[in-house]
Amino acid sequence: MTFPVLTATLLAPIIAALVIIFLPEDEPKTIKIVAALGTLAALAMSVFVFFAYDKNVGGYQFNETVQWTKDLGVQYALGVDGISLPMLLLTNLIGFTAVFASWNINTRVKEFFVLLMVLITGVMGTFLAKDLFIFFLFYEVVVIPIYIMVLIWGSSKRVTKEYAGMKLTIYLLLGSAFLLVGMVALYLKAGADTFMIPVLAQRSAALLPQNFQIIVFGLMLLGFGSLISMFPFHSWSPDGYAGAPTAVSMIHAGVLKKIGGYGLIRVGIFILPLGARFWAPVIAVLAIGNVLYAAFIALAQKDLKYVIGYSSVSHMGYVLIAMFALNVVGIDGAVAQMFAHGVMAALFFSSIGFVYEKSHTRFIPDLGGLAAQMPRLAIAFMIAGMASLGLPGTVNFVAEFTIFVGSVRVYPVLAILGIAGVIFTAVYTLRVLANVLFGPRRPEWDHLKDIRGPEMVPLVVLGFVIIAGGVLPNILMSIINSGVHTSGIAEVIKTLGQSNGGIF
């Protein structure tokens, strides 16, 4: 029997949480070390799986299947392919660094890190699940820890943390309600005997007529689209970022949104391709709303978290337009952008968290000249800022270039508008860097101490991934391309192109 590495990866943070529960509250350092070890173990196993994955064979690997509820056909089925594997690695990169971004938490430390471990496990499970019911179960696990963490440890100047937490939770629960209705309809129409995603995809052409696919895809779009903050269902996202503690902002921007994008590929396009083709032009137009509208709003923000919050909404527009170009290059770019944006956003939010923790402000006009007092933190900001711009040499450049190549073939006008969005991204990003880091040294911030010790971990780990992915892009892109070609999605796209008069 082979070692169940995926289950072990899932259990590592949970075991850490169980250990933390039995530790005394007055040993915060021990609690943090246990959380760090749990997430490090999960990260190490994710790295192992990433490099052990056989790209030449492709498809789902490291499979684990156990019958769970026989009458309903629910199976505890885990597996990774070239689409889910980058998301698993991303989750654990951010989960590990989020522990160190929270190293100075000193209020209800035990509860904070237990909830953080549960949150990381829930997000991981959505990317590992091959069974749609198990996918939905893990998604539901994510919602409650986020609400509690925002409510207790959150902070926000524009809105109360209670408002931010409630708004975020309501949007997520409304999205999950649409997903549940769509999932049940799909299950019943496809035979009512299995929730296995590959089996549902195989039965799609024979059992799921076009009108049914259009309706159910619309339900899935409301659920997953809200989660990925698709315009106009995006307003919860910046408020959620602003109200959340640093670790939750990192996970929220880094991987929680990516569940929406992953679900649209894995469930939407793969199982409901005719529905995807019907809705694709609508989604592409809304995606440009994401890119341009959110970028304009980001230009006017004075709160650092709101700038990056609206920036994240804008970047998700690129993911959506690439995904619904419905070609292999576009989906390659969409998955790569989800990974690249996740790392970049996590580094940005960890840096903002340290600024707020040390200066007690995120108001941009109050800051300035911080590079003089905090040069290491300035490096983290600069790396994240250059990645946001899609600068060559960062993993984000590779992702954005692939997106534009894939989308311009199908939506040339929209793609050009999307490329114009890069200009606005440059304006608000460079403005933030200039106003926060540079300019004359301000005496009121002379007391600030630079990041050091455990606080350096997010800079080192996430900064390394951003640069390594830009210098050696084939490490990531070869895995993703293998997943798109061997998961069945490429065949689905080819069929859509042929039945659509070959427009792709």
C-alpha positions, 0 to 999 in steps of 0.5 A: 500500500502506498503512503497516502501523501495527500491525506497526510498533507490535509491532516498536518495542519489539523494535527497541529490544531489538535496539539495546540488545543492541549497547550496552555494559553500562556505559552504563545511561542510554543503554540506558534512553533507548533502551527509553523511545524504543521504548515511546514510539514504540509508545505514539504509534502506539497513540494514533494508531490509537485516535483514527483508528479509525472508530467509525461503521464499526466492526469490524476495522480497520487489517487486515494479513494474510500467509499463514504456513503454508498447509497448516495455514491459519495466517495472520499476521493483525492487526487492531483493533476496539473491544474490542482497541483499548483493550487495545492502548492500555493495554499501551503506556501501561503499557509506557512508564511501566514503563520509568520505574518501572524507571529506578533499576535498576542490576543487569544493566540490559541484560538487564532492558530487553531482556526487558521489551521482549520482554514488552511485545511478547508482550502486545501481540500477543495483543490484535492477533492475528486468528488463534488460532494467532498469539494462542497464539504471542504468549501463549507469548512472555510466559511466559519473560521473566516467570519470568526477571525475577522470578528475577533482579530480584524481591524478596519477604519472605513467600515467596522470589522463586524460589517466586513465579516458579515458581508464577506460571510453572507456573500460566501454563503449565498454563493454556496447556496447557488452551488448546492442547487446546481450540484444537486441538479447535476447529480440527479440528472447524471444518474443520481449514483455518483458525485465523482467529477471525472465520471460526471464529465464523461456522462455530460454529452449523453445525459446533460442536454444543452438547456440544462447545462446553460441553466446549471452553469448559470447557477455555478457561475453565481456561486463561483463567480461571487467567490472569484469576485466577478463584477458586479459581485465583487463588493464584498472582497475589498471590505473583507480584506480591510476588515480581516487580520493579515493572515486571513487577508493573505489566504483570502486574496491568495487562495480563497478567490482561486477556489472560484476560478478552479471551480469554474474550470473543473466543474463549469467548463469540464462538466458543463461545456455547452453551458460554458460556451453559452455564457462565455461572451457574457463573462468576458465582458464582465471580466473587462468590468473587473479589469478596468472598473476595479483599477479605476477604483484602486486609483482613488483609494487612500487605505493600503488594503483597499488599494490591493483589495481592488487590485485583486478584483482587477487581476481576477478579470484577467483570469476570467477573460483567459478562462472563457476564451475557451482555448488551451493557451487561455486556460494555461494562462488563467491557472498560471495567473491564479498561482502568480497573483496568489503569491504576489497578493500574499506578499503584499498583504503580509507587508501591509500587515507589518506596516500597520502593526508597527505604525498603526496606520494604513492611510497612505498620506500619513506614510512616506520615506519608510525605505529609510527606516525599514529597508527589508520591508521596502524590498518586500513591497518592491518585489510585490509591486513589480510582480503586480505590474507584470514585470519581466523576471517575475512569475506574473509576467509569464502568466499575463503574457500567456493570458493575452496570447490566449484571449486576443485570438477570441476577444481581440477588442476586449483583450486590448482593453484588458492590456490597457488595464495594465497601465492603470495597474502601473499608476496605482502600484507605482503611486503606492510605492512612491508615497509609502516608501520613498520621499524625504525621511519623516521623523515621526517614523524614526521609531519604527523597527524593520522586519526581522527574525520570523517576520522575514519568512514571508519576504524570503519564501514568497519573494523567492517563488515570485522571482524563481517562477519568472526566471524558470517559468517552465517549472510551473507552466509545464505542470499546468499544460500537462494538466490541461492536456491530460485532464480531458479539458483540452478535448472538451475545448476541441469539441466546442471549437469544432461544434462552434464552426471552428472559431477557436 
